[in-house]
């Protein structure tokens, strides 16, 4: 499992670094892609657990900091689901430039592994809700 995690990261890092437009911001870009994908995967798992009846609560921090409802919703999502992954990924990949050592160990798959992970995360999330919507329509 750890090998797959690092292989996805190396594949993504090398693919994004290929783009000359990402010379300065590639670290932030890959952190955003992987962080969002991991957050969506966690939310999907929590929705599945909720849908299957194991719990009736979602794990999310509740707070109202700003007077804007949508911005507060985004902040709650970010703090509850993305920030933990961004922190973990930073220490496992970027702290002390560990990614440089990982690049020497794991092969570059031309971004295919990275792309499959990102697309699979997004499409899995969307597909789950489409199926729930169809079930809701059928059982109505």
Secondary structure, DSSP 8 states (H G I E B T S, - for coil): -HHHHHHHHHHHHHHHHHSGGGTTTHHHHHHHHHHHHHHHHHHHHHHHHHHTTS-S---------SS-HHHHHHHHHIIIIIHHHHHHHIIIIIGGGHHHHHHHHS---TTHHHHHHHHHHHHHHHHHHHHHHHHHHHH-
